[in-house]
Amino acid sequence: MTPNIAVIRIESPHWRGFGLWIPLFLLWIPLILLSPIILLVLLGVCIGFRVSFLRTIRVCWDIVCSLPGTDVRVCADRSKVLVRVL
């Protein structure tokens, strides 16, 4: 399953935090349009480093599909940043 939405929440002791919903599925449209160029560049890099092209594609796809469920929390000086990928 590919990631569809990212939620970013920023909190600070000086002001009330806000949540920002980013629709990731809208990023797939330009990615599909740029995919021939991306694949050619990736093929050139794979040939240059002598790495299997199909295995590289598979690893990239596995990384993208494992993003849903990612939950990153950072706290510093009473400020908080939360990033969740749904």
Backbone as CSV, one residue per row, in Angstrom:
resi,resn,N_x,N_y,N_z,CA_x,CA_y,CA_z,C_x,C_y,C_z
1,MET,0.833,-1.171,0.000,0.000,0.000,0.000,0.886,1.246,0.000
2,THR,0.593,2.169,-0.853,1.382,3.386,-0.930,0.852,4.420,0.063
3,PRO,1.705,5.338,0.524,1.249,6.349,1.476,0.288,7.331,0.817
4,ASN,-0.765,7.708,1.541,-1.764,8.605,0.984,-1.767,9.987,1.620
5,ILE,-1.544,10.048,2.939,-1.634,11.320,3.653,-0.508,11.393,4.684
6,ALA,0.082,12.572,4.814,1.058,12.829,5.875,0.478,13.907,6.785
7,VAL,0.602,13.696,8.079,0.111,14.652,9.062,1.318,15.211,9.802
8,ILE,1.457,16.531,9.769,2.557,17.203,10.462,1.948,18.097,11.532
9,ARG,2.408,17.945,12.767,1.912,18.756,13.880,3.097,19.400,14.585
10,ILE,3.021,20.708,14.765,4.089,21.468,15.420,3.494,22.140,16.650
11,GLU,4.125,21.944,17.808,3.666,22.544,19.064,4.816,23.301,19.707
12,SER,4.478,24.427,20.294,5.469,25.247,20.981,4.831,25.764,22.268
13,PRO,5.633,26.030,23.297,5.039,26.560,24.541,4.525,27.994,24.370
14,HIS,4.970,28.706,23.350,4.592,30.103,23.156,3.297,30.270,22.376
15,TRP,2.937,29.303,21.564,1.705,29.393,20.792,1.125,28.001,20.589
16,ARG,-0.155,27.986,20.354,-0.862,26.717,20.186,-0.427,26.062,18.884
17,GLY,-0.237,24.764,18.929,0.208,24.033,17.754,-0.878,23.906,16.701
18,PHE,-0.476,23.526,15.524,-1.428,23.320,14.442,-1.059,22.038,13.708
19,GLY,-2.045,21.450,13.082,-1.827,20.235,12.299,-1.959,20.532,10.820
20,LEU,-1.094,19.966,10.047,-1.104,20.182,8.605,-1.249,18.827,7.924
21,TRP,-2.299,18.658,7.151,-2.548,17.415,6.426,-2.050,17.599,4.999
22,ILE,-1.147,16.747,4.561,-0.577,16.832,3.216,-1.025,15.604,2.422
23,PRO,-1.806,15.806,1.355,-2.244,14.664,0.551,-1.110,14.164,-0.354
24,LEU,-0.519,13.042,0.007,0.612,12.509,-0.752,0.190,11.895,-2.082
25,PHE,-1.081,11.509,-2.193,-1.520,10.901,-3.441,-1.471,11.891,-4.601
26,LEU,-1.470,13.198,-4.312,-1.337,14.185,-5.381,0.091,14.244,-5.936
27,LEU,1.057,13.757,-5.169,2.440,13.732,-5.645,2.667,12.640,-6.686
28,TRP,1.744,11.662,-6.755,1.908,10.575,-7.719,1.722,11.065,-9.153
29,ILE,0.932,12.124,-9.361,0.684,12.625,-10.728,1.979,13.127,-11.370
30,PRO,2.731,14.062,-10.746,3.992,14.471,-11.381,5.026,13.355,-11.408
31,LEU,4.981,12.467,-10.430,5.931,11.352,-10.420,5.717,10.434,-11.609
32,ILE,4.462,10.182,-11.945,4.166,9.344,-13.114,4.604,10.039,-14.394
33,LEU,4.415,11.355,-14.475,4.825,12.091,-15.678,6.347,12.138,-15.828
34,LEU,7.067,12.180,-14.710,8.529,12.246,-14.749,9.189,10.867,-14.712
35,SER,8.400,9.807,-14.630,8.964,8.469,-14.453,9.909,8.030,-15.576
36,PRO,9.676,8.363,-16.850,10.677,7.947,-17.848,12.063,8.553,-17.602
37,ILE,12.097,9.816,-17.222,13.381,10.478,-16.955,14.025,9.875,-15.702
38,ILE,13.213,9.648,-14.663,13.727,9.071,-13.424,14.298,7.682,-13.675
39,LEU,13.602,6.877,-14.463,14.074,5.522,-14.759,15.368,5.531,-15.569
40,LEU,15.501,6.459,-16.517,16.743,6.543,-17.296,17.925,6.958,-16.419
41,VAL,17.703,7.917,-15.534,18.773,8.335,-14.621,19.135,7.189,-13.683
42,LEU,18.123,6.501,-13.169,18.369,5.367,-12.281,19.104,4.243,-13.002
43,LEU,18.767,4.000,-14.261,19.464,2.990,-15.056,20.938,3.368,-15.242
44,GLY,21.204,4.640,-15.525,22.587,5.089,-15.668,23.381,4.940,-14.389
45,VAL,22.771,5.260,-13.260,23.448,5.112,-11.971,23.710,3.638,-11.676
46,CYS,22.730,2.787,-11.981,22.906,1.346,-11.732,24.018,0.767,-12.607
47,ILE,24.104,1.202,-13.851,25.183,0.731,-14.722,26.528,1.237,-14.208
48,GLY,26.568,2.502,-13.779,27.813,3.081,-13.273,28.330,2.389,-12.024
49,PHE,27.435,1.990,-11.135,27.842,1.338,-9.893,27.749,-0.185,-9.961
50,ARG,27.378,-0.713,-11.120,27.253,-2.161,-11.341,26.312,-2.814,-10.335
51,VAL,25.102,-2.273,-10.277,24.055,-2.782,-9.391,22.889,-3.224,-10.271
52,SER,22.183,-4.261,-9.849,21.045,-4.758,-10.604,19.936,-3.703,-10.665
53,PHE,19.505,-3.383,-11.880,18.469,-2.369,-12.075,17.129,-2.831,-11.499
54,LEU,16.744,-4.067,-11.768,15.461,-4.573,-11.282,15.430,-4.677,-9.762
55,ARG,16.560,-5.050,-9.175,16.611,-5.120,-7.711,16.516,-3.721,-7.104
56,THR,17.119,-2.741,-7.745,17.042,-1.361,-7.268,15.603,-0.853,-7.318
57,ILE,14.900,-1.142,-8.404,13.494,-0.752,-8.521,12.675,-1.411,-7.410
58,ARG,12.929,-2.691,-7.172,12.200,-3.431,-6.147,12.445,-2.848,-4.755
59,VAL,13.680,-2.512,-4.440,14.005,-1.939,-3.127,13.342,-0.576,-2.961
60,CYS,13.378,0.260,-3.991,12.724,1.575,-3.916,11.225,1.425,-3.689
61,TRP,10.589,0.492,-4.407,9.160,0.265,-4.246,8.845,-0.258,-2.842
62,ASP,9.674,-1.136,-2.310,9.470,-1.647,-0.956,9.568,-0.538,0.083
63,ILE,10.482,0.391,-0.105,10.618,1.520,0.819,9.376,2.397,0.771
64,VAL,8.883,2.700,-0.426,7.686,3.535,-0.567,6.479,2.850,0.071
65,CYS,6.345,1.558,-0.132,5.196,0.825,0.402,5.276,0.622,1.910
66,SER,6.450,0.744,2.501,6.569,0.576,3.945,6.414,1.895,4.702
67,LEU,6.215,3.004,4.014,6.069,4.298,4.684,4.801,4.442,5.520
68,PRO,3.636,3.906,5.101,2.457,4.057,5.961,2.697,3.443,7.334
69,GLY,2.298,4.172,8.349,2.536,3.728,9.716,3.760,4.362,10.340
70,THR,4.510,5.142,9.569,5.685,5.817,10.103,5.238,6.912,11.068
71,ASP,5.848,6.961,12.220,5.504,7.926,13.260,6.802,8.485,13.829
72,VAL,7.094,9.754,13.550,8.331,10.384,13.999,7.959,11.513,14.956
73,ARG,8.539,11.487,16.157,8.307,12.524,17.162,9.652,13.108,17.590
74,VAL,9.748,14.435,17.530,10.975,15.121,17.929,10.606,16.178,18.964
75,CYS,11.300,16.153,20.092,11.072,17.127,21.163,12.396,17.815,21.481
76,ALA,12.359,19.145,21.550,13.554,19.912,21.910,13.107,21.256,22.486
77,ASP,13.638,21.606,23.625,13.331,22.884,24.271,11.833,23.129,24.381
78,ARG,11.093,22.140,24.837,9.645,22.177,25.047,8.863,22.369,23.758
79,SER,9.504,22.275,22.617,8.809,22.307,21.334,8.714,20.884,20.805
80,LYS,7.630,20.590,20.105,7.412,19.243,19.600,7.052,19.281,18.129
81,VAL,7.558,18.293,17.392,7.189,18.113,15.991,6.803,16.647,15.829
82,LEU,5.642,16.423,15.255,5.140,15.075,15.023,4.861,14.909,13.532
83,VAL,5.394,13.856,12.946,5.137,13.537,11.546,4.611,12.117,11.478
84,ARG,3.423,11.949,10.930,2.826,10.627,10.754,2.465,10.442,9.296
85,VAL,2.728,9.272,8.769,2.357,8.946,7.394,1.247,7.914,7.465
86,LEU,0.127,8.216,6.869,-1.029,7.313,6.889,-1.214,6.644,5.555
